[in-house]
Amino acid sequence: MTALASPAAVLPAARRPRVGIAALAAFAALPAALALWTALHAPRAHVLLDYWHVLAKITDDRGNLVLGQVLTYHLDQPFVIPSLLFYADAAWFGGDNRVLTVLTVALVAGIGACLYSMLPASLSPHRKAALAAGMSWLLFTSHLAEIWLQGTNGISWIPAVFFTVLAASQAHRGRLWTAATAALLASLSFGAGLPAFFIVAAIFLLRREHRSKTIAMAAAGVVVLAGWLLTKPAGAQSLATTALDPDGRLSVAAAALGSLWSGDHAVTAVLAGALTAALLAACATSAKNDPRAAGWIGIAGYAAALAVLVALGRTSALAPGGNIGLISRYAIASALATSALLALATFVRPQWPLTAVVIGICTISLTTHALGGAKADLTRRGYAPLALAPVALRTEATGVLDQLHIQSQVIPAAKALGAYPFNPHFTLGCHGPELGTPINPATATDLPAAHGAITTPQPGALITGWTDLHPDCILTTNPTGTVTGGGITNLPSPAPGIPDGNAWQATAQPGTGPITVYAVVGDRLYRVHESAGSAN
């Protein structure tokens, strides 16, 4: 009797690869979909000081763009393209943070497309699909949660990376003018784009392009770097140390390269970064004569340059976890380095079985994404108290704005542009009561001290407290019952004895007299009183 053939054996050979490629394509799409979902569900409000600082700097009180200010530095670095994107968001899209978070996702997708375009046609479709899946998981990693949640960080950092990777991908094809244009745009975006011309020159050198191309790009890089050094403001920025500190800076650079392998443990990230750098050096040395590897060696060099720039410009003893290389947005350096390592390893070890390659890539993808969960949680916890910014801006509570380091001088321009929270989309989230509307104090119930209290009542500044009712929102009123402010709830614990999620913060419009604070649960109001010993 003839044995029955297996179903796989009777399928045409041309159809079997498509099944595997389709599965890898779906696997590659998953992290991008997760990042996009996060970006779409991010808060409407910009809560980070950089957005409001830049908007105040580049506009007049009528909301007009001051072009000369666009050309000035932010945090010691070029900031032309992010400044224009911030202004466009405020002027055309109502200052909606989600517009910039989605744009950040699109730019990261563009980085992935540039990397994929550098994979050689000689690779089998399955290997290309596996590498594309790995790069997608590395680029859309959970470690980068802060750029999916707040577009300020994404647009400050990612355009420079995108244009540099675009320049590298064009140089990988020997295209001088498109590579030069992309490098110039990178240089105008942020400090992360300053190495772009040097990366292009290195790729041309590896490709053995005409010497004039390499010299021209290297010379352009020198001009850009020298121009920045001669014109940048003096002094340190963002609390960065000015000490020599070679050990500390080396630790930061290594942690940035290995940050995908640690949530909040600096030693693990440093060890992973050192191993990544060693493997990249070994692969680059072995593949340096392979023209297919030129662009990837350039990407590896760029990842290392990013890590060094972070170490030189952002090293601070005040960094969370003691190492600033663990900051969420800097994980893009580790993502690029690991992507380059995957590609270079494929060139150096083409004999590796496809099954082993796929299993290895899936393991790396899922492991690094899982490790990023801790970093994403820390990012959300860090952003939670900043959500008071829209209320503080709308009520012009300068005391709270000062505490959030947001310049109150931006308010006239934001009003003129109709940027959130100065548009009809603003709400206190209290199911009806808004700023200026009356409530009936007689309908409120006094909240027993055992269930919550005000801990710091400061009209016009920050009002803090706690309650175990988990209210929908906090309202403040003046003596006549008119709503003069509001707040945010479910905050991380500010002190021992207050469980996570029970804290709240609020603010009220200055100059409206004594305030009363209410916790709103559904359609019920609970009047919150001061705790014994609270500050007045």
C-alpha positions as CSV (number, residue, x, y, z in Angstrom):
1,M,0.0,0.0,0.0
2,T,1.3,3.4,-0.9
3,A,1.7,5.8,2.0
4,L,-0.4,8.9,1.9
5,A,1.6,12.1,1.3
6,S,1.4,14.8,4.0
7,P,-0.7,17.9,3.2
8,A,2.5,20.1,3.1
9,A,4.1,17.7,0.6
10,V,1.3,18.1,-2.0
11,L,1.2,21.9,-1.9
12,P,2.9,23.6,-4.8
13,A,6.4,24.8,-3.8
14,A,5.4,28.4,-4.7
15,R,2.6,28.4,-2.2
16,R,4.5,27.1,0.9
17,P,6.7,30.2,1.2
18,R,3.7,32.6,1.1
19,V,2.2,31.0,4.1
20,G,5.4,31.5,6.2
21,I,5.9,35.0,4.8
22,A,2.3,35.9,5.7
23,A,2.7,34.7,9.2
24,L,6.0,36.7,9.6
25,A,4.2,39.8,8.1
26,A,1.4,39.4,10.7
27,F,4.0,39.0,13.4
28,A,5.8,42.2,12.2
29,A,2.6,44.2,12.1
30,L,1.7,43.4,15.7
31,P,4.1,45.8,17.6
32,A,3.3,48.6,15.1
33,A,-0.4,48.1,15.8
34,L,0.3,48.2,19.5
35,A,2.3,51.4,19.2
36,L,-0.4,53.0,17.0
37,W,-3.1,52.0,19.5
38,T,-1.2,53.6,22.3
39,A,-0.6,56.8,20.2
40,L,-4.3,57.1,19.3
41,H,-5.3,56.6,22.9
42,A,-2.7,59.0,24.3
43,P,-4.0,62.2,26.1
44,R,-5.2,65.1,24.0
45,A,-3.1,67.4,26.2
46,H,0.6,68.3,25.8
47,V,1.9,68.1,29.4
48,L,5.6,68.4,28.9
49,L,7.4,71.7,29.4
50,D,9.4,71.5,26.1
51,Y,6.3,71.8,23.9
52,W,5.1,75.0,25.7
53,H,8.6,76.4,26.0
54,V,9.2,76.1,22.3
55,L,5.7,77.3,21.4
56,A,6.2,80.4,23.6
57,K,9.6,81.0,22.0
58,I,8.6,80.8,18.3
59,T,5.3,82.7,18.5
60,D,4.2,86.2,19.4
61,D,1.1,86.9,21.6
62,R,-1.2,86.8,18.6
63,G,0.0,83.3,17.7
64,N,2.1,84.4,14.7
65,L,5.2,82.4,13.9
66,V,8.4,84.2,14.6
67,L,10.7,82.6,12.0
68,G,13.9,84.0,13.5
69,Q,13.2,82.2,16.7
70,V,12.7,78.9,14.9
71,L,16.4,79.0,13.9
72,T,17.5,79.3,17.5
73,Y,18.7,76.4,19.6
74,H,16.7,74.4,22.1
75,L,18.6,72.5,24.8
76,D,21.8,73.6,23.1
77,Q,20.8,71.9,19.8
78,P,19.2,72.7,16.4
79,F,15.5,72.4,16.6
80,V,14.1,73.8,13.4
81,I,11.9,70.9,12.2
82,P,10.5,70.0,15.6
83,S,9.7,73.7,16.2
84,L,7.8,73.9,12.9
85,L,5.9,70.6,13.7
86,F,5.0,72.0,17.2
87,Y,3.6,75.1,15.6
88,A,1.7,73.2,12.9
89,D,0.1,71.1,15.6
90,A,-1.0,74.1,17.6
91,A,-2.1,76.2,14.6
92,W,-3.8,73.5,12.4
93,F,-4.7,70.7,14.8
94,G,-5.8,72.4,17.9
95,G,-2.7,71.5,19.9
96,D,-3.6,67.9,20.0
97,N,-0.9,65.7,21.4
98,R,-2.3,62.7,19.6
99,V,-1.4,64.2,16.2
100,L,2.2,64.2,17.1
101,T,2.2,60.7,18.7
102,V,0.7,59.3,15.6
103,L,3.2,61.2,13.5
104,T,6.0,59.7,15.7
105,V,4.7,56.2,14.9
106,A,4.7,57.0,11.2
107,L,8.3,58.3,11.4
108,V,9.4,55.1,13.2
109,A,7.6,53.1,10.5
110,G,9.6,55.1,8.0
111,I,12.8,54.2,9.8
112,G,11.8,50.5,9.5
113,A,11.1,51.0,5.8
114,C,14.5,52.5,5.3
115,L,16.2,49.6,7.1
116,Y,14.2,47.1,5.1
117,S,15.2,48.7,1.9
118,M,18.8,48.0,2.7
119,L,18.3,44.3,2.8
120,P,19.9,42.8,-0.3
121,A,17.8,41.1,-3.0
122,S,20.1,38.1,-2.7
123,L,18.5,37.2,0.6
124,S,15.6,34.7,0.4
125,P,12.1,36.1,0.9
126,H,11.8,34.2,4.2
127,R,15.0,35.6,5.6
128,K,14.0,39.1,4.6
129,A,10.6,38.7,6.2
130,A,12.1,37.3,9.4
131,L,14.5,40.2,9.6
132,A,11.7,42.7,8.9
133,A,9.7,41.2,11.7
134,G,12.6,41.4,14.1
135,M,13.3,45.1,13.2
136,S,9.6,45.9,13.6
137,W,9.6,44.5,17.2
138,L,12.9,46.3,18.0
139,L,11.7,49.7,16.6
140,F,8.2,49.5,18.0
141,T,9.4,48.3,21.3
142,S,7.5,48.9,24.6
143,H,10.7,50.5,25.8
144,L,9.8,53.6,23.7
145,A,6.5,54.1,25.5
146,E,7.1,57.8,26.2
147,I,7.2,58.7,22.5
148,W,3.9,56.9,21.9
149,L,2.3,58.7,24.9
150,Q,3.7,62.3,24.5
151,G,4.4,63.6,21.1
152,T,6.7,66.2,22.5
153,N,9.4,63.6,23.2
154,G,8.7,61.8,19.9
155,I,8.9,64.8,17.7
156,S,11.9,66.2,19.6
157,W,13.9,63.1,19.0
158,I,12.6,60.9,16.2
159,P,12.8,63.2,13.1
160,A,16.5,63.5,13.5
161,V,16.8,59.7,13.7
162,F,14.5,59.2,10.7
163,F,16.4,61.6,8.4
164,T,19.7,60.1,9.4
165,V,18.6,56.6,8.7
166,L,17.1,57.8,5.4
167,A,20.4,59.4,4.6
168,A,22.2,56.1,5.4
169,S,19.8,54.1,3.2
170,Q,20.3,56.4,0.3
171,A,24.1,56.4,0.7
172,H,23.8,52.5,0.8
173,R,22.6,52.9,-2.8
174,G,25.3,55.4,-3.7
175,R,22.8,58.3,-4.1
176,L,24.7,61.4,-3.2
177,W,22.1,64.2,-3.4
178,T,19.3,62.5,-1.7
179,A,21.6,61.3,1.0
180,A,23.0,64.8,1.4
181,T,19.5,66.3,1.6
182,A,18.4,63.9,4.2
183,A,21.5,64.5,6.2
184,L,20.9,68.2,6.1
185,L,17.4,67.8,7.3
186,A,18.7,65.5,10.1
187,S,21.2,68.3,11.1
188,L,18.3,70.8,11.3
189,S,16.2,68.5,13.5
190,F,18.2,67.9,16.7
191,G,21.6,66.9,18.1
192,A,20.8,63.3,17.2
193,G,21.1,64.3,13.5
194,L,24.6,66.0,13.8
195,P,26.5,62.7,12.9
196,A,24.4,62.3,9.7
197,F,27.0,63.6,7.2
198,F,29.7,61.5,8.8
199,I,27.6,58.4,8.6
200,V,27.0,59.0,4.9
201,A,30.7,59.6,4.3
202,A,31.6,56.3,6.1
203,I,29.1,54.4,4.0
204,F,30.5,55.9,0.8
205,L,34.0,54.9,2.0
206,L,32.9,51.3,2.7
207,R,31.2,51.1,-0.7
208,R,34.4,52.4,-2.4
209,E,32.5,55.2,-4.0
210,H,34.4,57.9,-5.8
211,R,36.7,59.6,-3.3
212,S,35.1,63.0,-4.0
213,K,31.8,61.8,-2.5
214,T,33.4,60.7,0.7
215,I,35.4,63.9,1.1
216,A,32.4,66.1,0.3
217,M,30.2,64.4,2.9
218,A,32.9,64.4,5.5
219,A,33.6,68.1,4.9
220,A,29.9,68.9,5.2
221,G,29.9,67.0,8.5
222,V,32.8,69.1,9.7
223,V,31.1,72.3,8.7
224,V,27.9,71.4,10.5
225,L,29.7,70.2,13.6
226,A,32.0,73.2,13.7
227,G,29.1,75.6,13.1
228,W,27.1,74.1,16.0
229,L,30.1,74.2,18.4
230,L,30.9,77.8,17.6
231,T,27.3,79.0,17.9
232,K,25.7,76.9,20.6
233,P,25.0,78.5,24.0
234,A,27.5,78.0,26.7
235,G,26.8,75.9,29.8
236,A,25.2,72.6,30.6
237,Q,21.5,71.8,29.8
238,S,18.9,69.5,31.5
239,L,21.0,69.2,34.7
240,A,23.7,67.4,32.8
241,T,27.0,67.2,34.6
242,T,30.0,69.1,33.3
243,A,32.5,66.8,35.1
244,L,34.9,64.7,33.0
245,D,33.5,61.5,34.6
246,P,34.8,59.0,31.9
247,D,33.4,56.0,33.9
248,G,30.0,57.5,34.2
249,R,29.8,58.5,30.6
250,L,31.0,55.1,29.4
251,S,28.3,53.5,31.6
252,V,25.6,55.7,30.0
253,A,26.8,55.0,26.5
254,A,26.8,51.2,27.2
255,A,23.4,51.4,28.9
256,A,21.9,53.2,25.9
257,L,23.2,50.5,23.5
258,G,21.8,47.7,25.7
259,S,18.7,49.3,27.1
260,L,16.3,46.9,25.3
261,W,17.6,44.2,27.7
262,S,16.7,45.9,30.9
263,G,13.6,47.6,32.3
264,D,15.2,49.6,35.2
265,H,18.4,47.8,36.1
266,A,21.4,49.8,34.9
267,V,24.0,47.0,35.3
268,T,22.1,44.6,33.0
269,A,21.8,47.3,30.4
270,V,25.5,48.2,30.6
271,L,26.5,44.5,30.2
272,A,24.1,44.0,27.3
273,G,25.4,47.2,25.6
274,A,29.0,46.0,25.9
275,L,28.1,42.7,24.4
276,T,26.1,44.4,21.6
277,A,29.1,46.6,20.8
278,A,31.5,43.7,20.8
279,L,29.3,41.6,18.5
280,L,28.8,44.6,16.2
281,A,32.5,45.2,16.0
282,A,33.2,41.5,15.2
283,C,30.5,41.4,12.5
284,A,31.5,44.7,11.0
285,T,35.1,43.6,10.8
286,S,34.1,40.3,9.1
287,A,31.7,42.0,6.6
288,K,33.6,45.2,5.8
289,N,34.5,44.1,2.3
290,D,30.9,43.0,1.5
291,P,29.1,46.0,-0.2
292,R,25.8,44.6,1.1
293,A,27.0,45.4,4.6
294,A,28.0,49.1,4.1
295,G,24.8,50.7,5.1
296,W,24.4,48.4,8.1
297,I,27.8,49.2,9.4
298,G,26.8,52.8,9.0
299,I,23.6,52.2,11.1
300,A,25.7,50.4,13.7
301,G,28.1,53.4,13.8
302,Y,25.1,55.8,14.1
303,A,23.7,53.8,17.0
304,A,27.0,54.0,18.8
305,A,27.2,57.8,18.0
306,L,23.7,58.3,19.5
307,A,24.8,56.4,22.6
308,V,27.9,58.6,22.9
309,L,25.9,61.8,22.3
310,V,23.6,60.8,25.2
311,A,26.6,60.1,27.4
312,L,28.3,63.4,26.5
313,G,25.2,65.7,26.6
314,R,22.8,64.1,29.1
315,T,24.8,62.3,31.8
316,S,23.4,63.3,35.2
317,A,23.5,61.9,38.7
318,L,19.8,62.8,39.0
319,A,18.7,60.3,36.3
320,P,16.1,57.7,37.2
321,G,17.8,54.5,38.1
322,G,21.1,56.3,38.3
323,N,21.8,56.0,34.5
324,I,20.2,58.2,32.0
325,G,20.8,55.6,29.3
326,L,17.7,53.9,30.6
327,I,15.4,56.8,29.7
328,S,12.7,55.5,27.5
329,R,13.3,57.5,24.3
330,Y,17.0,56.6,24.2
331,A,16.1,53.0,23.6
332,I,16.0,53.9,19.9
333,A,19.8,53.6,20.0
334,S,19.6,50.0,21.2
335,A,16.9,49.2,18.7
336,L,19.1,50.4,15.8
337,A,22.2,48.7,17.1
338,T,20.3,45.4,17.5
339,S,18.7,45.7,14.1
340,A,22.1,46.2,12.5
341,L,23.5,43.2,14.4
342,L,20.7,41.0,13.1
343,A,21.4,42.1,9.5
344,L,25.2,41.8,9.8
345,A,25.0,38.4,11.4
346,T,22.9,37.2,8.4
347,F,25.7,38.3,6.1
348,V,28.5,36.8,8.3
349,R,26.7,33.5,9.0
350,P,24.6,32.8,5.9
351,Q,24.7,29.1,6.7
352,W,22.5,29.4,9.7
353,P,19.2,27.5,9.1
354,L,16.1,29.5,8.5
355,T,14.3,27.8,11.4
356,A,17.1,28.9,13.8
357,V,17.0,32.4,12.4
358,V,13.2,32.7,12.9
359,I,13.3,31.2,16.4
360,G,16.1,33.5,17.4
361,I,14.4,36.6,16.0
362,C,11.1,35.7,17.7
363,T,12.9,35.1,21.0
364,I,14.7,38.5,20.9
365,S,11.5,40.3,19.8
366,L,9.3,39.0,22.5
367,T,11.9,39.1,25.3
368,T,12.9,42.7,24.7
369,H,9.3,43.7,24.4
370,A,8.4,42.0,27.7
371,L,11.3,43.6,29.5
372,G,10.1,47.1,28.3
373,G,6.9,46.7,30.3
374,A,8.5,47.9,33.4
375,K,9.9,51.0,31.6
376,A,6.4,51.7,30.1
377,D,4.8,51.5,33.6
378,L,7.4,53.9,35.0
379,T,6.8,56.3,32.1
380,R,3.0,56.3,32.8
381,R,3.6,56.9,36.5
382,G,5.9,59.8,35.7
383,Y,3.4,61.4,33.4
384,A,0.4,61.0,35.6
385,P,0.8,64.1,37.8
386,L,1.6,66.2,34.7
387,A,-2.0,65.7,33.5
388,L,-2.9,68.7,35.7
389,A,-1.2,71.0,33.1
390,P,-4.4,71.7,31.0
391,V,-6.4,72.8,34.0
392,A,-3.5,75.0,35.2
393,L,-3.2,76.6,31.8
394,R,-6.9,77.1,31.4
395,T,-7.3,78.6,34.9
396,E,-4.0,80.5,34.5
397,A,-2.7,79.2,37.8
398,T,0.8,80.5,37.5
399,G,1.9,78.8,40.7
400,V,1.1,75.3,39.3
401,L,2.6,76.2,36.0
402,D,5.8,77.2,37.7
403,Q,5.9,73.9,39.5
404,L,5.3,72.1,36.1
405,H,8.0,74.4,34.6
406,I,5.5,75.6,32.0
407,Q,5.9,79.2,31.0
408,S,2.8,81.2,31.6
409,Q,3.9,83.5,28.8
410,V,2.7,81.0,26.3
411,I,-1.0,81.5,27.3
412,P,-1.7,84.5,24.9
413,A,-0.3,82.7,21.9
414,A,-2.1,79.4,22.8
415,K,-5.4,81.3,23.2
416,A,-4.9,83.0,19.8
417,L,-4.1,79.7,18.1
418,G,-7.0,77.9,19.8
419,A,-4.6,75.2,21.1
420,Y,-5.9,72.8,23.7
421,P,-6.9,73.5,26.4
422,F,-8.0,76.8,24.9
423,N,-10.6,75.3,22.7
424,P,-14.1,73.7,23.1
425,H,-12.5,70.2,23.5
426,F,-11.4,71.1,27.0
427,T,-13.3,69.5,29.8
428,L,-12.9,68.8,33.5
429,G,-14.3,65.3,32.9
430,C,-17.0,65.8,35.6
431,H,-20.1,64.7,33.6
432,G,-21.4,68.2,33.3
433,P,-19.9,70.9,35.5
434,E,-17.2,72.9,33.8
435,L,-15.3,76.1,34.6
436,G,-17.7,78.9,35.3
437,T,-20.8,76.8,35.8
438,P,-22.6,76.7,39.2
439,I,-23.2,73.7,41.3
440,N,-25.6,73.3,44.3
441,P,-23.5,72.8,47.5
442,A,-26.6,71.6,49.3
443,T,-26.5,68.4,47.2
444,A,-23.0,67.5,48.4
445,T,-22.2,65.0,51.2
446,D,-19.4,65.7,53.6
447,L,-16.6,63.2,53.1
448,P,-15.6,61.6,56.4
449,A,-11.9,62.1,57.4
450,A,-11.4,58.3,57.2
451,H,-12.2,58.3,53.5
452,G,-10.1,61.3,52.3
453,A,-8.8,64.8,53.0
454,I,-7.1,67.8,51.6
455,T,-3.5,67.8,52.5
456,T,-2.3,71.1,51.0
457,P,-4.9,73.7,50.3
458,Q,-3.3,76.5,48.2
459,P,-5.6,78.5,46.0
460,G,-3.9,79.5,42.7
461,A,-1.2,76.8,43.4
462,L,-1.2,73.1,43.8
463,I,-3.9,71.5,46.0
464,T,-3.3,67.9,46.9
465,G,-5.2,65.3,48.8
466,W,-6.4,61.7,48.8
467,T,-9.6,59.7,48.9
468,D,-10.4,56.0,48.7
469,L,-13.6,56.7,46.7
470,H,-11.6,56.7,43.4
471,P,-13.6,59.7,42.1
472,D,-14.1,60.5,38.4
473,C,-12.6,64.0,39.0
474,I,-12.0,66.8,41.5
475,L,-13.9,70.2,41.4
476,T,-13.1,73.4,43.2
477,T,-15.6,76.2,43.7
478,N,-15.7,79.7,45.1
479,P,-17.9,80.7,48.0
480,T,-20.9,81.1,45.7
481,G,-20.7,77.6,44.3
482,T,-19.2,78.5,40.9
483,V,-16.6,76.1,39.5
484,T,-13.2,77.8,39.5
485,G,-10.9,74.8,38.9
486,G,-10.5,71.1,38.9
487,G,-8.1,68.3,39.2
488,I,-6.9,64.8,38.3
489,T,-7.3,61.5,40.2
490,N,-6.0,58.0,40.6
491,L,-2.4,59.3,41.0
492,P,0.6,57.2,42.3
493,S,1.1,57.4,46.1
494,P,2.9,60.6,47.1
495,A,3.7,59.5,50.6
496,P,3.6,56.4,52.9
497,G,0.2,55.5,54.1
498,I,-1.6,56.6,50.9
499,P,-2.2,53.6,48.6
500,D,-1.4,54.0,44.9
501,G,-4.4,55.4,43.0
502,N,-5.9,57.2,46.0
503,A,-4.0,60.5,45.6
504,W,-5.4,63.5,43.6
505,Q,-4.2,67.0,42.7
506,A,-6.2,70.1,41.7
507,T,-5.8,73.8,41.1
508,A,-8.2,76.7,41.1
509,Q,-8.3,80.1,39.3
510,P,-6.3,82.6,41.4
511,G,-8.1,85.5,43.0
512,T,-11.5,83.8,43.4
513,G,-11.5,83.7,47.2
514,P,-11.7,80.7,49.5
515,I,-12.2,77.4,47.8
516,T,-14.2,74.3,48.4
517,V,-13.0,71.0,47.0
518,Y,-15.4,68.3,45.9
519,A,-14.8,64.7,44.8
520,V,-17.2,63.7,42.0
521,V,-18.3,60.1,41.8
522,G,-20.9,59.6,39.1
523,D,-23.6,62.2,39.8
524,R,-22.7,62.5,43.5
525,L,-20.6,65.3,45.1
526,Y,-18.5,64.7,48.2
527,R,-17.1,67.8,50.0
528,V,-13.5,67.2,51.0
529,H,-12.1,68.8,54.1
530,E,-8.6,69.7,55.2
531,S,-6.7,67.1,57.2
532,A,-5.4,67.9,60.6
533,G,-2.1,69.7,60.3
534,S,-2.5,70.5,56.6
535,A,-0.6,73.6,55.3
536,N,-2.6,76.8,54.7
